[in-house]
Amino acid sequence: MTQLCLFISARGAASSPVRGGIQQCGFRIVGVEGLGSAIDSLRQWGFDAVVLDSHGLGSASASGVRLLRARCTVPIVVLDHGGTEELQLQCLAAGATDVIGQRVSPRLIGWKLRQLVQAVAAHRPVERQELRLGRLHLDPAQATARFGSTALELSASEFDTLLVLVARAGQLVTRTELAGPSSSVQAALGRSIDTRIYRLRRHLLAAGALELELATVHGRGYRLSLAKPSADEAEGWAPPRDLRVAGTRSGGLSERRSWRP
């Protein structure tokens, strides 16, 4: 069965080899770039494991582990980047399940994480929940998605992209975070993300998911959220949503919301 892993790294796609090793061991990954986004995700969804890349955190790694442990009971693995033994001990004392050094191969990290999750599950069965946004339902364990009663026929990369967008509903998700475990930074800036978003919009539109809004934040990434009904929609009538384009300004960023590919 597929497990869901929250992967926290300020380096984004630079950590792709480790993310790839974890994914090869049966995990689906939701990647975030900061502890704030990680805590928001933990509030909304149930994860089987958490991986914290300590690169750039330094002595704040232990505090980060303490914040995460206060919000979840699943295994927390810290990826250490040449920290002192004292710092590693502080992370363990703060609640980390394990601290893994930088020279360990991505494949071995994935296997270690898998064994930790299985050990926890053997003693404390975890009730899994679907991820939901309105009438959109995602089952990470089965890698299936549906809107209402309509199944969405998604490829693995499309499902993983939608999984991250739903887990981060209402938040800006950068192109780097959507790049995927095997993508380079260059790929994140290329057309592969645009192609996946295009196909997701087509799938959702075909399923009649007009209550969802997949916004493009130009030069940054994407945001998936429940759409706010217009005055016409509140009165029970509105022109087809895919024929309307609304341009807005939010936080100084220009957004274009449209179902039109």
Long-range contacts (C-beta under 8 A, 24 or more apart in sequence): 1-26, 1-141, 2-26, 2-27, 2-28, 2-140, 2-141, 2-142, 2-143, 3-27, 3-28, 3-48, 3-49, 3-114, 3-117, 3-140, 3-141, 4-28, 4-30, 4-45, 4-46, 4-47, 4-48, 4-49, 4-140, 4-141, 5-29, 5-30, 5-47, 5-48, 5-49, 5-50, 5-51, 5-113, 6-30, 6-32, 6-38, 6-41, 6-42, 6-47, 6-49, 6-50, 6-51, 7-31, 7-32, 7-51, 7-53, 8-32, 8-33, 8-34, 8-35, 8-38, 8-50, 8-51, 8-52, 8-53, 8-64, 9-33, 9-53, 9-55, 10-34, 10-53, 10-55, 10-56, 10-57, 11-53, 11-55, 11-56, 12-174, 12-176, 12-177, 12-179, 12-185, 12-188, 13-176, 13-179, 13-183, 13-184, 13-185, 13-187, 13-188, 14-185, 15-53, 15-55, 15-79, 16-179, 16-180, 16-181, 16-182, 16-183, 16-184, 17-106, 18-51, 18-53, 18-79, 18-106, 18-109, 19-106, 19-181, 20-106, 20-181, 20-182, 21-105, 21-106, 21-107, 21-108, 21-109, 21-110, 22-51, 22-106, 22-109, 22-110, 22-113, 22-181, 23-110, 23-181, 24-107, 24-110, 25-107, 25-110, 25-111, 25-113, 25-114, 26-114, 27-110, 27-113, 27-114, 28-140, 28-143, 28-160, 28-163, 29-160, 29-181, 30-163, 30-164, 30-167, 30-168, 31-164, 31-177, 32-168, 32-177, 33-174, 33-176, 33-177, 35-64, 35-67, 35-68, 37-168, 37-171, 38-68, 39-67, 39-68, 39-71, 40-168, 40-171, 41-167, 41-168, 42-68, 42-71, 42-72, 43-71, 44-167, 44-169, 45-129, 45-131, 45-167, 46-126, 46-127, 46-128, 46-129, 47-72, 47-74, 48-74, 48-75, 48-117, 48-121, 48-126, 49-74, 49-75, 49-76, 49-77, 49-113, 49-116, 49-117, 50-74, 50-75, 50-76, 50-77, 51-76, 51-77, 51-78, 51-79, 51-113, 52-76, 52-77, 52-78, 52-79, 52-96, 53-79, 53-81, 54-78, 54-79, 54-80, 54-81, 54-83, 54-91, 55-79, 55-81, 58-83, 58-87, 59-87, 61-87, 61-90, 61-91, 62-87, 62-90, 62-91, 62-93, 62-94, 63-94, 65-91, 65-94, 65-95, 65-96, 66-94, 66-95, 68-95, 69-94, 69-95, 69-96, 73-124, 74-117, 74-120, 74-126, 75-113, 75-116, 75-117, 75-120, 77-109, 77-112, 77-113, 77-116, 79-109, 131-163, 131-166, 131-167, 132-166, 133-166, 133-169, 133-212, 133-224, 133-225, 133-226, 134-209, 134-211, 134-212, 134-226, 135-209, 135-211, 136-166, 136-204, 136-209, 136-212, 138-162, 138-163, 138-166, 147-204, 147-207, 147-208, 147-209, 148-207, 148-208, 150-207, 150-208, 152-203, 152-204, 152-207, 153-203, 154-200, 154-203, 155-199, 157-196, 158-196, 158-199, 158-200, 158-203, 161-193, 161-196, 161-197, 161-200, 162-200, 162-224, 165-200, 165-214, 165-222, 165-223, 165-224, 166-224, 168-224, 169-224, 169-225, 169-226, 170-223, 170-224, 170-225, 171-223, 172-217, 172-220, 172-221, 172-222, 172-223, 173-221, 173-222, 173-223, 173-224, 174-220, 174-221, 175-220, 175-221, 175-222, 176-221, 177-221, 178-221, 178-222, 197-222, 198-261, 201-259, 201-261, 202-261, 204-259, 205-242, 205-259, 210-241, 210-259, 213-257, 214-257, 214-259, 215-255, 215-256, 215-257, 216-255, 216-256, 216-257, 217-253, 217-254, 217-255, 218-253, 218-254, 218-255, 218-256, 220-253, 223-255
